[in-house]
């Protein structure tokens, strides 16, 4: 991504893990190019003065309920995170660190991940002229979904839009809803710009889209062969390790990671 793409934007570095039971710090903090490093020294964002801002982690509790831990301040600032990360185990983790153009404002309600009773959602990017687009999205939503939007970020509105599409058609799959959401956004943005990398899960599969409108797509990589994560599937904005088995998700594609199936790529 060049400087024009990120100037003034609030971007994220994302990562998700699905596989054998894993302690959180082994996913979030131990890899040499972990999200904390990516937030301050991203390899694939150039030409902007960036710094790690807020962060968040999503997972599923033993009873199947979605759970999240968020902080609007940088990850290194949270003294509670290392002992927490050494104490939590899971088979599925999602995490994001906000990479904000200076200066940034800490807003708790806008922290990723977004979640409801079933879905956990991450977004890396921005939408041009969002103050106007926000009204378009809200007018499209069912009133009860609009009422549940707790903050004012573009990410929360994208999550609300995805939830609306899934609730509006019970037979719609997650991948079909993502495709429909991007088609709507492409029409609403018209000549505007949007960076639209997303990661979403319903607790089994991980769906990761590398997409943009009128811009170069943000980076996104995946692996099923990293020796640091045996028998696991991972996706991340940038490879977490130096393993040669990380490969880029093609631009304008949706990656589906299923524990029981090989990775699947769908053109958007």
N, C-alpha and C positions, 0 to 999 in steps of 0.2 A: 504494500500500500504506500502511495506517495504522500508527501506532506499535505497536498490539497485535500486528500481524502480524510485526514484526521484532524485538520485544523479546527479547533473549537469543539471537537467531539468528545463525548465520554464513551470510550470503548472498554471492552472487557477482554480478559484472557479466560478461556473456559477449559474445563476438563471433566471427563466422566469415565467411570470404571465399572465394569460388570465382570464378575468372575468368582473364584473361590473366596471364602471369608478372608477379609483383609482389614488390618488395623488402619484407622484413618490417616495417621501420620505417615504410613508407608506410601500412601497415594498422594497426600497433600503436601508434605514437608520434606520427605527424604529424597525424592528424585533430584538429580543435579540441576535440571532446568524446571523446577517446580513453579507453581503459580506465583509465589512471592517473587521469585527471580524474574519471571516473565512480566509481572506488573511493573517492575522498575527498569528492566533491561530487555524489552521485547526484541526478538530478532527480526520479526516480520512487520514491524511498524517503524517507518523511517521518517525523519525530518520533522518531528514534533517534540516539544518539551513535555515529557510524560512522567507521571509518578504513580506509585500504587496508592489507591484510595481505599474504598470499602471492599468487603469481601463477604462471601456467603457459602454455606455448605448445605446440601440437601441429601436426604436419605430416607429409608423406610424403617419405621419402628418394628419391633417383633410382632406386633399385632397387625401390621400392614398399613398403618396410618403414615401419611407423609410427615416428615420432620425437617426442620431447618434451624441453622445457627447463623445469624448474620451480625455484622458489625459495620457501621458506616465509616470507620476509621481504618487505616492500613493494617494489614495482617501482623506486621512486626510489632505493632503497638499493643496487641492483645496478649497480655501475659497469661491469660487463662487458656489460650488455644493449645499450646504444646501439651500440657497435662490432659486436657480434654481429648486431643487427638491420639494420645497414647492409651486412652481408656475405651474408645469406641471401635467396634468391629462391625463390618457390614459386607454384603455381597454386591452392593450397588452404591456408588457415590457420585454425586455431582458437585462441582465447585466452580466458583468464578471469583476473580479479583478484578476490581474496577481499575482501569488504566485511564486516568483522567488528565486532560489538558490543564495546565496550571492557569489560575488557581482553581481548586475544586471546593465544593460545598458538601459537607456531610449531612445527608438526609436519610434518617433511619427507614422511613416508609418506602424509599425507592431501592432498597438493597435487594439484590438477587440472592437466592433463587425466588421466583414466584411459585406458588403452589396452591392447590385446592385439596380436596379429600383424596384424589387419585393421582393427579399429574404434578410433576416437578419440572420447571421450565427455566432455561437460561437464554440470554440474548446478548450477542456481541454486535454492537453497531449503533446506528442512529437513523432518524428519519428527518429529512429536510422540512423546515417550516412546520414543526410538529404542533405548534400552538393552533394552527388551522386544521391540520390533519386529525388532531385529537377530537375535535367536534364531529368530524365525519365518522370516525370509528365509533364514538359514543352513540351517535344517532342510529347506527347500524345494530347495536347490541340490544339484546333483551334487557328490559329495565332491571331485573334482579341481578344480572351479571354486571351491568354498569354500576349498580349500587355497591358491589363488592370490590371495586377498584379502590385501593387504599392510598395510593400515591399519585404522582403526576408524571411518571416516567413513560417513555415510549415503550419500554419493555413490558410494563404492566398492562398497557393497552393492547400490545400484541398478544399477550397471554389471554386477556379477556376475549379478544377476537377468536383465538383458537378454541377456547372453551365454548364460545357461542356456536361455532360451526359444529363442534362435536355434539353439543346438546340439542341443536336444531335438527340433526339427522342421526338417529341412533345407529343406523347402519354404516355411517361414515367411519372409515378407519383413520387412525392418527395420521398416516402418511397422506391419505386423500385430503384430510383437513388442512395439513400443512401446504399442500399444493394449492388448494382453494384459497387459503389465506394469502399466499404470495400473489396469486392472480388478482385478488381484490386490491392488494396494496400497489401492484404495478399500475392498475388503472387509476387509483386515487392519486398516486404520486405524479403520473403523467411524465412531465419533463423534469420532475424533482429527483432527488437522489436518496438512496437508502442503502445502508449496510445491514444485512439480514441473516447473519449466521445465528442459528438457534440450536439448542439441544433440549430435547424433551423426553421424558420417560413416563410410562404408566405403571412402572414397577417391574416389568419383565424386559421389554425391548428398550433400546436407546435409539432415538431418532435424531440425527445430526445433519443440519442443512448448511451448505456453503452457498450463499446467495447474496446478490446485490442488485440494485436497480440504478442504472446509469452511472455505475462506479465499478471499479475492480473489486472482486470478492475478497473479503478478509481471509486470512490463512486458516486452514483446518486440516488436521492430520489424524490418522488412525493406525492402530496396530492390533494384531491378534497373536503376535509372535515374540514380543519383547521378553527376554529372559528374566528381567526384573519383575515381571508380572506373569508367572506361569499360568497357562490355561485361561487367561483373561483377555477381554476385549476392552480397548481404550480408545477414546477420541479426545483431542486437545487442540487448542489454537496453535500451539507449537509443540514439537516432540518433547516429552518429559525427560527422556534419556538420550544417549548418543547411539542407541541401537539403530542399525541400518534397516530394520524392519518397519519403521514408521513410513507411511506413504501419504501423499496429499489426497484429500477428497477433491475430485475434479470440480471446477467452478460450476455453479448452477446445478448441483446434484444433491440428492438426499441420501444419506448413508443410514442403513438400518442394521443395528447390531443385535442379534438374537443369540442368547446363550446356546441354543440347540441347532443353530444354522450358521453357514458361512456368511460373511458380510454381504449385504446387498446394496447396490447403488442404483438409484432411480434418477433419471434426468428430470429437471424441473422445467 
